[in-house]
Amino acid sequence: MLRQPIIELLETTLRLISVASGYQTDFNGVLLWQSVPTEYGQNAIYVKDVLEKYEKHGTKYAAVLKVEIVAVVIETATDSAAKLGNLALADLIKAVSSISYPGAFFILKDASKWIETQGKTACQVELNIDVKYQF
């Protein structure tokens, strides 16, 4: 199975997102399987490998690994939460689209965005992906 190597590659790739690396957003970390806090303290990315489905094809299995990626960005004095959310989502898409792993295919499924205004004004964006592979 490729689940753990795929998650490790995804985590490494998402950690590269920064303005210095040619992206539009800076994040303070990538957290695996941690809950998104209700009071946001920093820009961060949260990753969960939530479901894996299998289908037998002869002697091999085809697998689809569903992954949720949530990014939180906090509004600044110069940029609205809505704008920062759009930039963060574009960065997540760019990063995931750049991933290459032998025999695995990263497929963008859907994205959503919402603004939180209790406490600090922040935007959460969620990118859902499927990773297809065989074993």
C-alpha positions in Angstrom: 0.0 0.0 0.0 1.1 3.5 -0.7 -1.0 5.4 1.8 1.8 6.5 4.2 4.3 7.4 1.5 1.6 9.4 -0.3 0.7 11.3 2.8 4.3 12.0 3.6 4.9 13.4 0.1 1.8 15.5 0.4 2.9 16.9 3.7 6.4 17.7 2.4 4.9 19.4 -0.7 2.5 21.5 1.4 5.3 22.6 3.7 7.0 24.2 0.7 4.2 26.8 0.3 5.6 30.2 1.1 6.0 33.6 -0.5 9.8 32.9 -0.7 9.1 29.8 -2.8 7.0 31.6 -5.3 3.5 31.1 -3.7 1.2 33.9 -2.5 0.7 32.7 1.1 2.9 32.0 4.1 1.8 29.2 6.5 3.1 28.4 10.0 2.9 24.7 9.6 1.2 21.6 8.2 -0.6 19.6 10.8 -1.8 16.0 10.2 -5.0 14.8 11.8 -5.4 17.8 14.2 -8.6 19.6 14.6 -8.9 23.1 13.2 -9.1 25.4 16.3 -12.1 27.6 16.8 -9.9 30.5 17.7 -7.3 30.9 15.0 -3.8 31.7 16.2 -1.9 31.4 12.9 -2.1 30.6 9.2 -1.9 26.8 9.0 -2.7 23.8 6.8 -4.5 20.7 8.2 -4.4 17.4 6.4 -6.6 14.3 6.9 -6.5 11.1 4.9 -10.1 10.3 5.7 -11.1 7.3 3.5 -9.6 4.7 1.3 -11.6 2.5 -1.0 -10.4 -0.7 -2.8 -11.6 -2.6 -5.9 -10.1 -5.9 -6.9 -8.9 -6.2 -10.5 -7.5 -9.7 -11.1 -4.5 -10.1 -8.8 -4.2 -6.4 -8.0 -6.3 -3.8 -6.2 -7.1 -0.3 -7.3 -7.3 2.1 -4.4 -8.7 5.6 -4.1 -7.5 7.6 -1.1 -9.6 10.6 -0.2 -7.8 13.5 1.5 -9.1 16.7 3.0 -6.8 19.7 3.1 -8.0 22.7 5.1 -6.0 26.0 5.1 -6.7 28.8 7.6 -5.6 32.3 6.8 -6.1 35.3 9.2 -7.2 38.7 7.9 -4.6 41.4 8.0 -4.7 45.2 8.0 -4.1 45.2 4.3 -5.9 42.1 3.0 -9.4 40.7 3.6 -10.0 37.2 4.8 -11.9 36.5 1.5 -8.9 37.6 -0.6 -6.4 35.6 1.5 -8.6 32.6 1.2 -8.6 32.7 -2.6 -4.8 33.1 -2.6 -4.4 30.2 -0.2 -6.7 28.0 -2.3 -4.8 28.8 -5.4 -1.6 27.9 -3.6 -3.0 24.5 -2.4 -4.1 23.7 -6.0 -0.7 24.7 -7.4 1.1 22.6 -4.9 -1.1 19.5 -5.2 -1.0 19.8 -9.0 2.8 19.7 -8.9 3.0 16.3 -7.1 4.4 13.4 -9.0 4.6 9.9 -7.5 5.2 6.7 -9.6 1.9 4.9 -10.1 -0.2 7.4 -8.2 -2.5 10.1 -9.6 -3.5 13.2 -7.6 -7.0 14.3 -8.7 -8.6 17.6 -7.5 -12.2 16.9 -6.5 -13.8 20.0 -5.1 -13.1 23.1 -2.9 -15.1 25.2 -0.5 -14.5 28.4 1.4 -16.0 30.1 4.5 -15.3 33.1 6.6 -15.2 33.0 10.4 -15.8 36.4 12.2 -15.9 35.4 15.8 -12.7 36.5 17.4 -10.1 37.0 14.6 -11.6 37.3 11.2 -10.2 34.4 9.2 -11.0 32.3 6.1 -10.9 28.5 5.9 -10.6 26.9 2.5 -10.9 23.2 2.0 -9.5 21.3 -1.0 -10.6 17.7 -1.4 -8.5 15.4 -3.5 -8.5 11.7 -4.5 -5.3 9.8 -4.9 -5.6 6.8 -7.2 -3.1 4.0 -7.3 -2.8 0.2 -7.6 -1.1 -2.4 -5.5 
